[in-house]
């Protein structure tokens, strides 16, 4: 499991491994337990009329994404919506 110490969440979001579209979240791979920044697709949001300002991890379902450590597509469980990164992407 990766440590939260010394993580640069913005840099993780910029990597291709995070994905290209979606909501920035901190998520845990169910295969290896690694925590990484990923982009959860909008289909992972339970209320389809969500408000990005109030969105929480509990509002998201698990989603499939590639885990480079597991070397396959695995399920990821969101643990936090990274609203600071979301706001910075929107220019706020």
Number of C-alpha atoms within 10 A of each C-alpha: 10 11 9 10 6 6 12 10 18 14 10 15 21 13 12 9 16 22 18 14 11 15 22 25 26 23 24 23 24 15 14 13 15 16 19 24 26 31 23 28 18 14 12 17 20 12 12 9 7 13 9 12 10 9 17 18 17 13 14 23 15 19 20 15 19 17 21 10 11 14 8 12 14 17 17 25 21 27 16 17 25 21 17 14 17 17 12 10 10 8 7 8
